[in-house]
Amino acid sequence: MSVWVSDGPAGTLLRRLMLPVAIIPVALGFLQIRGMDAQLFDRGLGIALFAVSLIVVLAAMLWQTGGRGHRANGYRAEARGR
């Protein structure tokens, strides 16, 4: 529980990613069900689209968060050097 309130990079990463990691699969699953109900695709394609879109969205989110962490680390190192 102490990680949640931590000022370090682990706490920041956890707080930044927890909500999207919980909401994105639910939202994509909802879209999959709606697409199948509208007969835009069958069950197999719906599952494949769900899996691929989940991987792409979560990877993009991790990439963005990693970039922010890298920049913050650079700013922190620069501030220590002064």
mmCIF file of the N, C-alpha and C atoms, coordinates in Angstrom:
data_MODEL
# 
_entry.id   MODEL 
# 
loop_
_atom_site.group_PDB 
_atom_site.id 
_atom_site.type_symbol 
_atom_site.label_atom_id 
_atom_site.label_alt_id 
_atom_site.label_comp_id 
_atom_site.label_asym_id 
_atom_site.label_entity_id 
_atom_site.label_seq_id 
_atom_site.pdbx_PDB_ins_code 
_atom_site.Cartn_x 
_atom_site.Cartn_y 
_atom_site.Cartn_z 
_atom_site.occupancy 
_atom_site.B_iso_or_equiv 
_atom_site.pdbx_formal_charge 
_atom_site.auth_seq_id 
_atom_site.auth_comp_id 
_atom_site.auth_asym_id 
_atom_site.auth_atom_id 
_atom_site.pdbx_PDB_model_num 
ATOM 1   N N  . MET A 1 1  ? 0.808   -1.187  0.000   1.00 0.00 ? 1  MET A N  1 
ATOM 2   C CA . MET A 1 1  ? 0.000   0.000   0.000   1.00 0.00 ? 1  MET A CA 1 
ATOM 3   C C  . MET A 1 1  ? 0.860   1.264   0.000   1.00 0.00 ? 1  MET A C  1 
ATOM 4   N N  . SER A 1 2  ? 2.057   1.160   0.526   1.00 0.00 ? 2  SER A N  1 
ATOM 5   C CA . SER A 1 2  ? 2.916   2.345   0.595   1.00 0.00 ? 2  SER A CA 1 
ATOM 6   C C  . SER A 1 2  ? 3.376   2.792   -0.789  1.00 0.00 ? 2  SER A C  1 
ATOM 7   N N  . VAL A 1 3  ? 3.349   1.885   -1.766  1.00 0.00 ? 3  VAL A N  1 
ATOM 8   C CA . VAL A 1 3  ? 3.756   2.261   -3.122  1.00 0.00 ? 3  VAL A CA 1 
ATOM 9   C C  . VAL A 1 3  ? 2.795   3.291   -3.698  1.00 0.00 ? 3  VAL A C  1 
ATOM 10  N N  . TRP A 1 4  ? 1.509   3.182   -3.373  1.00 0.00 ? 4  TRP A N  1 
ATOM 11  C CA . TRP A 1 4  ? 0.504   4.115   -3.895  1.00 0.00 ? 4  TRP A CA 1 
ATOM 12  C C  . TRP A 1 4  ? 0.819   5.563   -3.548  1.00 0.00 ? 4  TRP A C  1 
ATOM 13  N N  . VAL A 1 5  ? 1.326   5.796   -2.352  1.00 0.00 ? 5  VAL A N  1 
ATOM 14  C CA . VAL A 1 5  ? 1.579   7.158   -1.900  1.00 0.00 ? 5  VAL A CA 1 
ATOM 15  C C  . VAL A 1 5  ? 3.041   7.557   -2.053  1.00 0.00 ? 5  VAL A C  1 
ATOM 16  N N  . SER A 1 6  ? 3.831   6.677   -2.611  1.00 0.00 ? 6  SER A N  1 
ATOM 17  C CA . SER A 1 6  ? 5.256   6.936   -2.788  1.00 0.00 ? 6  SER A CA 1 
ATOM 18  C C  . SER A 1 6  ? 5.477   8.071   -3.796  1.00 0.00 ? 6  SER A C  1 
ATOM 19  N N  . ASP A 1 7  ? 6.472   8.906   -3.524  1.00 0.00 ? 7  ASP A N  1 
ATOM 20  C CA . ASP A 1 7  ? 6.831   9.983   -4.452  1.00 0.00 ? 7  ASP A CA 1 
ATOM 21  C C  . ASP A 1 7  ? 7.802   9.507   -5.524  1.00 0.00 ? 7  ASP A C  1 
ATOM 22  N N  . GLY A 1 8  ? 8.259   8.284   -5.416  1.00 0.00 ? 8  GLY A N  1 
ATOM 23  C CA . GLY A 1 8  ? 9.233   7.750   -6.357  1.00 0.00 ? 8  GLY A CA 1 
ATOM 24  C C  . GLY A 1 8  ? 8.610   7.357   -7.682  1.00 0.00 ? 8  GLY A C  1 
ATOM 25  N N  . PRO A 1 9  ? 9.442   6.872   -8.595  1.00 0.00 ? 9  PRO A N  1 
ATOM 26  C CA . PRO A 1 9  ? 8.954   6.510   -9.928  1.00 0.00 ? 9  PRO A CA 1 
ATOM 27  C C  . PRO A 1 9  ? 7.954   5.358   -9.908  1.00 0.00 ? 9  PRO A C  1 
ATOM 28  N N  . ALA A 1 10 ? 8.109   4.420   -8.982  1.00 0.00 ? 10 ALA A N  1 
ATOM 29  C CA . ALA A 1 10 ? 7.171   3.290   -8.935  1.00 0.00 ? 10 ALA A CA 1 
ATOM 30  C C  . ALA A 1 10 ? 5.770   3.760   -8.560  1.00 0.00 ? 10 ALA A C  1 
ATOM 31  N N  . GLY A 1 11 ? 5.669   4.655   -7.588  1.00 0.00 ? 11 GLY A N  1 
ATOM 32  C CA . GLY A 1 11 ? 4.371   5.186   -7.193  1.00 0.00 ? 11 GLY A CA 1 
ATOM 33  C C  . GLY A 1 11 ? 3.730   5.996   -8.300  1.00 0.00 ? 11 GLY A C  1 
ATOM 34  N N  . THR A 1 12 ? 4.533   6.797   -8.962  1.00 0.00 ? 12 THR A N  1 
ATOM 35  C CA . THR A 1 12 ? 4.018   7.603   -10.074 1.00 0.00 ? 12 THR A CA 1 
ATOM 36  C C  . THR A 1 12 ? 3.513   6.704   -11.195 1.00 0.00 ? 12 THR A C  1 
ATOM 37  N N  . LEU A 1 13 ? 4.278   5.687   -11.540 1.00 0.00 ? 13 LEU A N  1 
ATOM 38  C CA . LEU A 1 13 ? 3.875   4.758   -12.598 1.00 0.00 ? 13 LEU A CA 1 
ATOM 39  C C  . LEU A 1 13 ? 2.589   4.034   -12.221 1.00 0.00 ? 13 LEU A C  1 
ATOM 40  N N  . LEU A 1 14 ? 2.504   3.566   -10.993 1.00 0.00 ? 14 LEU A N  1 
ATOM 41  C CA . LEU A 1 14 ? 1.316   2.854   -10.546 1.00 0.00 ? 14 LEU A CA 1 
ATOM 42  C C  . LEU A 1 14 ? 0.081   3.746   -10.580 1.00 0.00 ? 14 LEU A C  1 
ATOM 43  N N  . ARG A 1 15 ? 0.195   4.951   -10.082 1.00 0.00 ? 15 ARG A N  1 
ATOM 44  C CA . ARG A 1 15 ? -0.961  5.861   -10.081 1.00 0.00 ? 15 ARG A CA 1 
ATOM 45  C C  . ARG A 1 15 ? -1.371  6.259   -11.489 1.00 0.00 ? 15 ARG A C  1 
ATOM 46  N N  . ARG A 1 16 ? -0.410  6.403   -12.387 1.00 0.00 ? 16 ARG A N  1 
ATOM 47  C CA . ARG A 1 16 ? -0.712  6.824   -13.752 1.00 0.00 ? 16 ARG A CA 1 
ATOM 48  C C  . ARG A 1 16 ? -1.374  5.719   -14.575 1.00 0.00 ? 16 ARG A C  1 
ATOM 49  N N  . LEU A 1 17 ? -1.007  4.480   -14.323 1.00 0.00 ? 17 LEU A N  1 
ATOM 50  C CA . LEU A 1 17 ? -1.467  3.389   -15.178 1.00 0.00 ? 17 LEU A CA 1 
ATOM 51  C C  . LEU A 1 17 ? -2.659  2.614   -14.634 1.00 0.00 ? 17 LEU A C  1 
ATOM 52  N N  . MET A 1 18 ? -2.961  2.724   -13.369 1.00 0.00 ? 18 MET A N  1 
ATOM 53  C CA . MET A 1 18 ? -3.986  1.865   -12.782 1.00 0.00 ? 18 MET A CA 1 
ATOM 54  C C  . MET A 1 18 ? -5.364  2.079   -13.393 1.00 0.00 ? 18 MET A C  1 
ATOM 55  N N  . LEU A 1 19 ? -5.807  3.299   -13.507 1.00 0.00 ? 19 LEU A N  1 
ATOM 56  C CA . LEU A 1 19 ? -7.138  3.569   -14.052 1.00 0.00 ? 19 LEU A CA 1 
ATOM 57  C C  . LEU A 1 19 ? -7.259  3.150   -15.527 1.00 0.00 ? 19 LEU A C  1 
ATOM 58  N N  . PRO A 1 20 ? -6.323  3.536   -16.392 1.00 0.00 ? 20 PRO A N  1 
ATOM 59  C CA . PRO A 1 20 ? -6.448  3.085   -17.787 1.00 0.00 ? 20 PRO A CA 1 
ATOM 60  C C  . PRO A 1 20 ? -6.378  1.565   -17.941 1.00 0.00 ? 20 PRO A C  1 
ATOM 61  N N  . VAL A 1 21 ? -5.549  0.901   -17.139 1.00 0.00 ? 21 VAL A N  1 
ATOM 62  C CA . VAL A 1 21 ? -5.444  -0.555  -17.234 1.00 0.00 ? 21 VAL A CA 1 
ATOM 63  C C  . VAL A 1 21 ? -6.761  -1.211  -16.829 1.00 0.00 ? 21 VAL A C  1 
ATOM 64  N N  . ALA A 1 22 ? -7.506  -0.585  -15.949 1.00 0.00 ? 22 ALA A N  1 
ATOM 65  C CA . ALA A 1 22 ? -8.794  -1.128  -15.538 1.00 0.00 ? 22 ALA A CA 1 
ATOM 66  C C  . ALA A 1 22 ? -9.906  -0.787  -16.526 1.00 0.00 ? 22 ALA A C  1 
ATOM 67  N N  . ILE A 1 23 ? -9.856  0.397   -17.128 1.00 0.00 ? 23 ILE A N  1 
ATOM 68  C CA . ILE A 1 23 ? -10.965 0.858   -17.970 1.00 0.00 ? 23 ILE A CA 1 
ATOM 69  C C  . ILE A 1 23 ? -10.841 0.420   -19.429 1.00 0.00 ? 23 ILE A C  1 
ATOM 70  N N  . ILE A 1 24 ? -9.645  0.418   -19.975 1.00 0.00 ? 24 ILE A N  1 
ATOM 71  C CA . ILE A 1 24 ? -9.470  0.139   -21.406 1.00 0.00 ? 24 ILE A CA 1 
ATOM 72  C C  . ILE A 1 24 ? -9.979  -1.252  -21.806 1.00 0.00 ? 24 ILE A C  1 
ATOM 73  N N  . PRO A 1 25 ? -9.655  -2.331  -21.082 1.00 0.00 ? 25 PRO A N  1 
ATOM 74  C CA . PRO A 1 25 ? -10.201 -3.633  -21.494 1.00 0.00 ? 25 PRO A CA 1 
ATOM 75  C C  . PRO A 1 25 ? -11.730 -3.681  -21.444 1.00 0.00 ? 25 PRO A C  1 
ATOM 76  N N  . VAL A 1 26 ? -12.320 -3.022  -20.462 1.00 0.00 ? 26 VAL A N  1 
ATOM 77  C CA . VAL A 1 26 ? -13.783 -2.997  -20.372 1.00 0.00 ? 26 VAL A CA 1 
ATOM 78  C C  . VAL A 1 26 ? -14.373 -2.256  -21.572 1.00 0.00 ? 26 VAL A C  1 
ATOM 79  N N  . ALA A 1 27 ? -13.793 -1.117  -21.916 1.00 0.00 ? 27 ALA A N  1 
ATOM 80  C CA . ALA A 1 27 ? -14.293 -0.337  -23.049 1.00 0.00 ? 27 ALA A CA 1 
ATOM 81  C C  . ALA A 1 27 ? -14.128 -1.102  -24.367 1.00 0.00 ? 27 ALA A C  1 
ATOM 82  N N  . LEU A 1 28 ? -12.985 -1.738  -24.559 1.00 0.00 ? 28 LEU A N  1 
ATOM 83  C CA . LEU A 1 28 ? -12.774 -2.501  -25.793 1.00 0.00 ? 28 LEU A CA 1 
ATOM 84  C C  . LEU A 1 28 ? -13.691 -3.723  -25.851 1.00 0.00 ? 28 LEU A C  1 
ATOM 85  N N  . GLY A 1 29 ? -13.925 -4.347  -24.714 1.00 0.00 ? 29 GLY A N  1 
ATOM 86  C CA . GLY A 1 29 ? -14.867 -5.472  -24.672 1.00 0.00 ? 29 GLY A CA 1 
ATOM 87  C C  . GLY A 1 29 ? -16.280 -5.029  -25.018 1.00 0.00 ? 29 GLY A C  1 
ATOM 88  N N  . PHE A 1 30 ? -16.670 -3.862  -24.523 1.00 0.00 ? 30 PHE A N  1 
ATOM 89  C CA . PHE A 1 30 ? -17.982 -3.312  -24.852 1.00 0.00 ? 30 PHE A CA 1 
ATOM 90  C C  . PHE A 1 30 ? -18.102 -3.069  -26.360 1.00 0.00 ? 30 PHE A C  1 
ATOM 91  N N  . LEU A 1 31 ? -17.050 -2.485  -26.950 1.00 0.00 ? 31 LEU A N  1 
ATOM 92  C CA . LEU A 1 31 ? -17.064 -2.246  -28.402 1.00 0.00 ? 31 LEU A CA 1 
ATOM 93  C C  . LEU A 1 31 ? -17.126 -3.551  -29.183 1.00 0.00 ? 31 LEU A C  1 
ATOM 94  N N  . GLN A 1 32 ? -16.440 -4.571  -28.689 1.00 0.00 ? 32 GLN A N  1 
ATOM 95  C CA . GLN A 1 32 ? -16.478 -5.877  -29.347 1.00 0.00 ? 32 GLN A CA 1 
ATOM 96  C C  . GLN A 1 32 ? -17.895 -6.436  -29.330 1.00 0.00 ? 32 GLN A C  1 
ATOM 97  N N  . ILE A 1 33 ? -18.548 -6.368  -28.189 1.00 0.00 ? 33 ILE A N  1 
ATOM 98  C CA . ILE A 1 33 ? -19.915 -6.884  -28.078 1.00 0.00 ? 33 ILE A CA 1 
ATOM 99  C C  . ILE A 1 33 ? -20.864 -6.101  -28.977 1.00 0.00 ? 33 ILE A C  1 
ATOM 100 N N  . ARG A 1 34 ? -20.716 -4.779  -28.993 1.00 0.00 ? 34 ARG A N  1 
ATOM 101 C CA . ARG A 1 34 ? -21.575 -3.959  -29.854 1.00 0.00 ? 34 ARG A CA 1 
ATOM 102 C C  . ARG A 1 34 ? -21.352 -4.291  -31.330 1.00 0.00 ? 34 ARG A C  1 
ATOM 103 N N  . GLY A 1 35 ? -20.104 -4.502  -31.718 1.00 0.00 ? 35 GLY A N  1 
ATOM 104 C CA . GLY A 1 35 ? -19.808 -4.854  -33.107 1.00 0.00 ? 35 GLY A CA 1 
ATOM 105 C C  . GLY A 1 35 ? -20.379 -6.203  -33.490 1.00 0.00 ? 35 GLY A C  1 
ATOM 106 N N  . MET A 1 36 ? -20.322 -7.156  -32.580 1.00 0.00 ? 36 MET A N  1 
ATOM 107 C CA . MET A 1 36 ? -20.901 -8.475  -32.864 1.00 0.00 ? 36 MET A CA 1 
ATOM 108 C C  . MET A 1 36 ? -22.425 -8.405  -32.899 1.00 0.00 ? 36 MET A C  1 
ATOM 109 N N  . ASP A 1 37 ? -23.023 -7.603  -32.005 1.00 0.00 ? 37 ASP A N  1 
ATOM 110 C CA . ASP A 1 37 ? -24.479 -7.436  -32.024 1.00 0.00 ? 37 ASP A CA 1 
ATOM 111 C C  . ASP A 1 37 ? -24.952 -6.786  -33.318 1.00 0.00 ? 37 ASP A C  1 
ATOM 112 N N  . ALA A 1 38 ? -24.138 -5.874  -33.858 1.00 0.00 ? 38 ALA A N  1 
ATOM 113 C CA . ALA A 1 38 ? -24.484 -5.212  -35.121 1.00 0.00 ? 38 ALA A CA 1 
ATOM 114 C C  . ALA A 1 38 ? -24.091 -6.064  -36.324 1.00 0.00 ? 38 ALA A C  1 
ATOM 115 N N  . GLN A 1 39 ? -23.557 -7.242  -36.076 1.00 0.00 ? 39 GLN A N  1 
ATOM 116 C CA . GLN A 1 39 ? -23.127 -8.189  -37.103 1.00 0.00 ? 39 GLN A CA 1 
ATOM 117 C C  . GLN A 1 39 ? -22.086 -7.588  -38.049 1.00 0.00 ? 39 GLN A C  1 
ATOM 118 N N  . LEU A 1 40 ? -21.182 -6.779  -37.467 1.00 0.00 ? 40 LEU A N  1 
ATOM 119 C CA . LEU A 1 40 ? -20.083 -6.234  -38.256 1.00 0.00 ? 40 LEU A CA 1 
ATOM 120 C C  . LEU A 1 40 ? -18.985 -7.277  -38.448 1.00 0.00 ? 40 LEU A C  1 
ATOM 121 N N  . PHE A 1 41 ? -18.899 -8.214  -37.501 1.00 0.00 ? 41 PHE A N  1 
ATOM 122 C CA . PHE A 1 41 ? -17.919 -9.306  -37.587 1.00 0.00 ? 41 PHE A CA 1 
ATOM 123 C C  . PHE A 1 41 ? -18.402 -10.449 -36.709 1.00 0.00 ? 41 PHE A C  1 
ATOM 124 N N  . ASP A 1 42 ? -17.830 -11.633 -36.956 1.00 0.00 ? 42 ASP A N  1 
ATOM 125 C CA . ASP A 1 42 ? -18.229 -12.798 -36.173 1.00 0.00 ? 42 ASP A CA 1 
ATOM 126 C C  . ASP A 1 42 ? -17.417 -12.887 -34.874 1.00 0.00 ? 42 ASP A C  1 
ATOM 127 N N  . ARG A 1 43 ? -17.676 -13.910 -34.096 1.00 0.00 ? 43 ARG A N  1 
ATOM 128 C CA . ARG A 1 43 ? -17.053 -14.043 -32.781 1.00 0.00 ? 43 ARG A CA 1 
ATOM 129 C C  . ARG A 1 43 ? -15.536 -14.166 -32.861 1.00 0.00 ? 43 ARG A C  1 
ATOM 130 N N  . GLY A 1 44 ? -15.039 -14.975 -33.771 1.00 0.00 ? 44 GLY A N  1 
ATOM 131 C CA . GLY A 1 44 ? -13.594 -15.171 -33.898 1.00 0.00 ? 44 GLY A CA 1 
ATOM 132 C C  . GLY A 1 44 ? -12.858 -13.894 -34.243 1.00 0.00 ? 44 GLY A C  1 
ATOM 133 N N  . LEU A 1 45 ? -13.375 -13.168 -35.213 1.00 0.00 ? 45 LEU A N  1 
ATOM 134 C CA . LEU A 1 45 ? -12.746 -11.902 -35.597 1.00 0.00 ? 45 LEU A CA 1 
ATOM 135 C C  . LEU A 1 45 ? -12.877 -10.874 -34.474 1.00 0.00 ? 45 LEU A C  1 
ATOM 136 N N  . GLY A 1 46 ? -13.997 -10.889 -33.780 1.00 0.00 ? 46 GLY A N  1 
ATOM 137 C CA . GLY A 1 46 ? -14.194 -9.963  -32.664 1.00 0.00 ? 46 GLY A CA 1 
ATOM 138 C C  . GLY A 1 46 ? -13.170 -10.180 -31.563 1.00 0.00 ? 46 GLY A C  1 
ATOM 139 N N  . ILE A 1 47 ? -12.897 -11.438 -31.241 1.00 0.00 ? 47 ILE A N  1 
ATOM 140 C CA . ILE A 1 47 ? -11.901 -11.749 -30.215 1.00 0.00 ? 47 ILE A CA 1 
ATOM 141 C C  . ILE A 1 47 ? -10.509 -11.342 -30.686 1.00 0.00 ? 47 ILE A C  1 
ATOM 142 N N  . ALA A 1 48 ? -10.208 -11.599 -31.944 1.00 0.00 ? 48 ALA A N  1 
ATOM 143 C CA . ALA A 1 48 ? -8.897  -11.224 -32.484 1.00 0.00 ? 48 ALA A CA 1 
ATOM 144 C C  . ALA A 1 48 ? -8.723  -9.702  -32.473 1.00 0.00 ? 48 ALA A C  1 
ATOM 145 N N  . LEU A 1 49 ? -9.749  -8.971  -32.885 1.00 0.00 ? 49 LEU A N  1 
ATOM 146 C CA . LEU A 1 49 ? -9.679  -7.507  -32.867 1.00 0.00 ? 49 LEU A CA 1 
ATOM 147 C C  . LEU A 1 49 ? -9.521  -6.975  -31.443 1.00 0.00 ? 49 LEU A C  1 
ATOM 148 N N  . PHE A 1 50 ? -10.228 -7.597  -30.505 1.00 0.00 ? 50 PHE A N  1 
ATOM 149 C CA . PHE A 1 50 ? -10.109 -7.195  -29.104 1.00 0.00 ? 50 PHE A CA 1 
ATOM 150 C C  . PHE A 1 50 ? -8.675  -7.386  -28.611 1.00 0.00 ? 50 PHE A C  1 
ATOM 151 N N  . ALA A 1 51 ? -8.103  -8.549  -28.879 1.00 0.00 ? 51 ALA A N  1 
ATOM 152 C CA . ALA A 1 51 ? -6.751  -8.852  -28.399 1.00 0.00 ? 51 ALA A CA 1 
ATOM 153 C C  . ALA A 1 51 ? -5.713  -7.912  -29.014 1.00 0.00 ? 51 ALA A C  1 
ATOM 154 N N  . VAL A 1 52 ? -5.787  -7.720  -30.312 1.00 0.00 ? 52 VAL A N  1 
ATOM 155 C CA . VAL A 1 52 ? -4.812  -6.864  -30.989 1.00 0.00 ? 52 VAL A CA 1 
ATOM 156 C C  . VAL A 1 52 ? -4.964  -5.412  -30.544 1.00 0.00 ? 52 VAL A C  1 
ATOM 157 N N  . SER A 1 53 ? -6.200  -4.934  -30.455 1.00 0.00 ? 53 SER A N  1 
ATOM 158 C CA . SER A 1 53 ? -6.391  -3.542  -30.043 1.00 0.00 ? 53 SER A CA 1 
ATOM 159 C C  . SER A 1 53 ? -5.970  -3.330  -28.595 1.00 0.00 ? 53 SER A C  1 
ATOM 160 N N  . LEU A 1 54 ? -6.180  -4.309  -27.736 1.00 0.00 ? 54 LEU A N  1 
ATOM 161 C CA . LEU A 1 54 ? -5.742  -4.191  -26.347 1.00 0.00 ? 54 LEU A CA 1 
ATOM 162 C C  . LEU A 1 54 ? -4.221  -4.124  -26.253 1.00 0.00 ? 54 LEU A C  1 
ATOM 163 N N  . ILE A 1 55 ? -3.547  -4.954  -27.014 1.00 0.00 ? 55 ILE A N  1 
ATOM 164 C CA . ILE A 1 55 ? -2.084  -4.935  -27.024 1.00 0.00 ? 55 ILE A CA 1 
ATOM 165 C C  . ILE A 1 55 ? -1.567  -3.595  -27.535 1.00 0.00 ? 55 ILE A C  1 
ATOM 166 N N  . VAL A 1 56 ? -2.129  -3.099  -28.615 1.00 0.00 ? 56 VAL A N  1 
ATOM 167 C CA . VAL A 1 56 ? -1.670  -1.838  -29.208 1.00 0.00 ? 56 VAL A CA 1 
ATOM 168 C C  . VAL A 1 56 ? -1.911  -0.663  -28.262 1.00 0.00 ? 56 VAL A C  1 
ATOM 169 N N  . VAL A 1 57 ? -3.096  -0.587  -27.680 1.00 0.00 ? 57 VAL A N  1 
ATOM 170 C CA . VAL A 1 57 ? -3.421  0.545   -26.802 1.00 0.00 ? 57 VAL A CA 1 
ATOM 171 C C  . VAL A 1 57 ? -2.566  0.513   -25.538 1.00 0.00 ? 57 VAL A C  1 
ATOM 172 N N  . LEU A 1 58 ? -2.428  -0.649  -24.901 1.00 0.00 ? 58 LEU A N  1 
ATOM 173 C CA . LEU A 1 58 ? -1.624  -0.728  -23.689 1.00 0.00 ? 58 LEU A CA 1 
ATOM 174 C C  . LEU A 1 58 ? -0.139  -0.497  -23.976 1.00 0.00 ? 58 LEU A C  1 
ATOM 175 N N  . ALA A 1 59 ? 0.343   -0.979  -25.107 1.00 0.00 ? 59 ALA A N  1 
ATOM 176 C CA . ALA A 1 59 ? 1.752   -0.735  -25.468 1.00 0.00 ? 59 ALA A CA 1 
ATOM 177 C C  . ALA A 1 59 ? 1.994   0.755   -25.718 1.00 0.00 ? 59 ALA A C  1 
ATOM 178 N N  . ALA A 1 60 ? 1.066   1.419   -26.391 1.00 0.00 ? 60 ALA A N  1 
ATOM 179 C CA . ALA A 1 60 ? 1.205   2.861   -26.624 1.00 0.00 ? 60 ALA A CA 1 
ATOM 180 C C  . ALA A 1 60 ? 1.176   3.623   -25.302 1.00 0.00 ? 60 ALA A C  1 
ATOM 181 N N  . MET A 1 61 ? 0.315   3.199   -24.401 1.00 0.00 ? 61 MET A N  1 
ATOM 182 C CA . MET A 1 61 ? 0.236   3.851   -23.097 1.00 0.00 ? 61 MET A CA 1 
ATOM 183 C C  . MET A 1 61 ? 1.532   3.646   -22.308 1.00 0.00 ? 61 MET A C  1 
ATOM 184 N N  . LEU A 1 62 ? 2.089   2.439   -22.344 1.00 0.00 ? 62 LEU A N  1 
ATOM 185 C CA . LEU A 1 62 ? 3.355   2.174   -21.671 1.00 0.00 ? 62 LEU A CA 1 
ATOM 186 C C  . LEU A 1 62 ? 4.487   2.978   -22.292 1.00 0.00 ? 62 LEU A C  1 
ATOM 187 N N  . TRP A 1 63 ? 4.491   3.074   -23.606 1.00 0.00 ? 63 TRP A N  1 
ATOM 188 C CA . TRP A 1 63 ? 5.530   3.843   -24.313 1.00 0.00 ? 63 TRP A CA 1 
ATOM 189 C C  . TRP A 1 63 ? 5.481   5.312   -23.878 1.00 0.00 ? 63 TRP A C  1 
ATOM 190 N N  . GLN A 1 64 ? 4.283   5.865   -23.829 1.00 0.00 ? 64 GLN A N  1 
ATOM 191 C CA . GLN A 1 64 ? 4.111   7.265   -23.431 1.00 0.00 ? 64 GLN A CA 1 
ATOM 192 C C  . GLN A 1 64 ? 4.535   7.463   -21.978 1.00 0.00 ? 64 GLN A C  1 
ATOM 193 N N  . THR A 1 65 ? 4.140   6.575   -21.107 1.00 0.00 ? 65 THR A N  1 
ATOM 194 C CA . THR A 1 65 ? 4.495   6.692   -19.696 1.00 0.00 ? 65 THR A CA 1 
ATOM 195 C C  . THR A 1 65 ? 5.995   6.520   -19.505 1.00 0.00 ? 65 THR A C  1 
ATOM 196 N N  . GLY A 1 66 ? 6.602   5.604   -20.243 1.00 0.00 ? 66 GLY A N  1 
ATOM 197 C CA . GLY A 1 66 ? 8.052   5.431   -20.170 1.00 0.00 ? 66 GLY A CA 1 
ATOM 198 C C  . GLY A 1 66 ? 8.787   6.670   -20.624 1.00 0.00 ? 66 GLY A C  1 
ATOM 199 N N  . GLY A 1 67 ? 8.299   7.313   -21.677 1.00 0.00 ? 67 GLY A N  1 
ATOM 200 C CA . GLY A 1 67 ? 8.904   8.559   -22.152 1.00 0.00 ? 67 GLY A CA 1 
ATOM 201 C C  . GLY A 1 67 ? 8.811   9.668   -21.130 1.00 0.00 ? 67 GLY A C  1 
ATOM 202 N N  . ARG A 1 68 ? 7.655   9.751   -20.472 1.00 0.00 ? 68 ARG A N  1 
ATOM 203 C CA . ARG A 1 68 ? 7.493   10.769  -19.426 1.00 0.00 ? 68 ARG A CA 1 
ATOM 204 C C  . ARG A 1 68 ? 8.441   10.502  -18.257 1.00 0.00 ? 68 ARG A C  1 
ATOM 205 N N  . GLY A 1 69 ? 8.570   9.229   -17.886 1.00 0.00 ? 69 GLY A N  1 
ATOM 206 C CA . GLY A 1 69 ? 9.478   8.875   -16.805 1.00 0.00 ? 69 GLY A CA 1 
ATOM 207 C C  . GLY A 1 69 ? 10.921  9.168   -17.157 1.00 0.00 ? 69 GLY A C  1 
ATOM 208 N N  . HIS A 1 70 ? 11.281  8.909   -18.397 1.00 0.00 ? 70 HIS A N  1 
ATOM 209 C CA . HIS A 1 70 ? 12.649  9.184   -18.859 1.00 0.00 ? 70 HIS A CA 1 
ATOM 210 C C  . HIS A 1 70 ? 12.939  10.686  -18.813 1.00 0.00 ? 70 HIS A C  1 
ATOM 211 N N  . ARG A 1 71 ? 11.983  11.497  -19.278 1.00 0.00 ? 71 ARG A N  1 
ATOM 212 C CA . ARG A 1 71 ? 12.170  12.947  -19.229 1.00 0.00 ? 71 ARG A CA 1 
ATOM 213 C C  . ARG A 1 71 ? 12.248  13.446  -17.786 1.00 0.00 ? 71 ARG A C  1 
ATOM 214 N N  . ALA A 1 72 ? 11.394  12.907  -16.923 1.00 0.00 ? 72 ALA A N  1 
ATOM 215 C CA . ALA A 1 72 ? 11.421  13.322  -15.511 1.00 0.00 ? 72 ALA A CA 1 
ATOM 216 C C  . ALA A 1 72 ? 12.744  12.952  -14.869 1.00 0.00 ? 72 ALA A C  1 
ATOM 217 N N  . ASN A 1 73 ? 13.282  11.794  -15.211 1.00 0.00 ? 73 ASN A N  1 
ATOM 218 C CA . ASN A 1 73 ? 14.577  11.380  -14.682 1.00 0.00 ? 73 ASN A CA 1 
ATOM 219 C C  . ASN A 1 73 ? 15.683  12.308  -15.175 1.00 0.00 ? 73 ASN A C  1 
ATOM 220 N N  . GLY A 1 74 ? 15.598  12.734  -16.425 1.00 0.00 ? 74 GLY A N  1 
ATOM 221 C CA . GLY A 1 74 ? 16.577  13.682  -16.961 1.00 0.00 ? 74 GLY A CA 1 
ATOM 222 C C  . GLY A 1 74 ? 16.515  15.032  -16.260 1.00 0.00 ? 74 GLY A C  1 
ATOM 223 N N  . TYR A 1 75 ? 15.283  15.499  -16.008 1.00 0.00 ? 75 TYR A N  1 
ATOM 224 C CA . TYR A 1 75 ? 15.123  16.760  -15.284 1.00 0.00 ? 75 TYR A CA 1 
ATOM 225 C C  . TYR A 1 75 ? 15.663  16.631  -13.866 1.00 0.00 ? 75 TYR A C  1 
ATOM 226 N N  . ARG A 1 76 ? 15.422  15.485  -13.240 1.00 0.00 ? 76 ARG A N  1 
ATOM 227 C CA . ARG A 1 76 ? 15.906  15.269  -11.885 1.00 0.00 ? 76 ARG A CA 1 
ATOM 228 C C  . ARG A 1 76 ? 17.433  15.241  -11.842 1.00 0.00 ? 76 ARG A C  1 
ATOM 229 N N  . ALA A 1 77 ? 18.038  14.574  -12.818 1.00 0.00 ? 77 ALA A N  1 
ATOM 230 C CA . ALA A 1 77 ? 19.501  14.508  -12.875 1.00 0.00 ? 77 ALA A CA 1 
ATOM 231 C C  . ALA A 1 77 ? 20.092  15.899  -13.140 1.00 0.00 ? 77 ALA A C  1 
ATOM 232 N N  . GLU A 1 78 ? 19.429  16.667  -13.991 1.00 0.00 ? 78 GLU A N  1 
ATOM 233 C CA . GLU A 1 78 ? 19.892  18.022  -14.286 1.00 0.00 ? 78 GLU A CA 1 
ATOM 234 C C  . GLU A 1 78 ? 19.812  18.914  -13.047 1.00 0.00 ? 78 GLU A C  1 
ATOM 235 N N  . ALA A 1 79 ? 18.734  18.761  -12.279 1.00 0.00 ? 79 ALA A N  1 
ATOM 236 C CA . ALA A 1 79 ? 18.574  19.558  -11.063 1.00 0.00 ? 79 ALA A CA 1 
ATOM 237 C C  . ALA A 1 79 ? 19.621  19.192  -10.022 1.00 0.00 ? 79 ALA A C  1 
ATOM 238 N N  . ARG A 1 80 ? 20.012  17.943  -9.950  1.00 0.00 ? 80 ARG A N  1 
ATOM 239 C CA . ARG A 1 80 ? 21.047  17.528  -9.008  1.00 0.00 ? 80 ARG A CA 1 
ATOM 240 C C  . ARG A 1 80 ? 22.413  18.064  -9.394  1.00 0.00 ? 80 ARG A C  1 
ATOM 241 N N  . GLY A 1 81 ? 22.610  18.223  -10.697 1.00 0.00 ? 81 GLY A N  1 
ATOM 242 C CA . GLY A 1 81 ? 23.890  18.701  -11.189 1.00 0.00 ? 81 GLY A CA 1 
ATOM 243 C C  . GLY A 1 81 ? 24.123  20.182  -10.926 1.00 0.00 ? 81 GLY A C  1 
ATOM 244 N N  . ARG A 1 82 ? 23.084  20.905  -10.653 1.00 0.00 ? 82 ARG A N  1 
ATOM 245 C CA . ARG A 1 82 ? 23.205  22.351  -10.429 1.00 0.00 ? 82 ARG A CA 1 
ATOM 246 C C  . ARG A 1 82 ? 23.699  22.666  -9.060  1.00 0.00 ? 82 ARG A C  1 
# 
